[in-house]
Amino acid sequence: MKYYIYVFEENGIKGITGILEYPTLHKKETVLLNDPDKEQIKEIKAHIEEIIQSEQCPALSPKGICKNCSYYEFCYSAEEEDDV
């Protein structure tokens, strides 16, 4: 949600906030974007750009949840069976 607020601010729309609702907990949380959040988003965007511009895909970092992920075949399509 903070990224969406960031995009609004980048397009000149200031003062945007968000609300996360947790119906089963009967709880609401207001989301604000502060300066450290903006810096973190800029760093993440720069890292994404580095990955996009790179000639090679980043190395796989298999996790326990990978086998159940919708993107499993996409990530592992070029891998050898022994590597997985």
Number of C-alpha atoms within 10 A of each C-alpha: 13 17 13 13 20 20 12 14 14 10 9 8 11 11 10 14 13 14 11 11 12 10 8 6 7 7 9 11 10 9 14 15 18 10 8 9 14 15 11 11 15 14 12 12 12 12 12 12 11 11 13 12 10 10 8 8 10 9 6 11 6 12 7 7 8 14 11 8 11 9 11 13 12 9 14 15 10 8 11 8 8 5 7 8
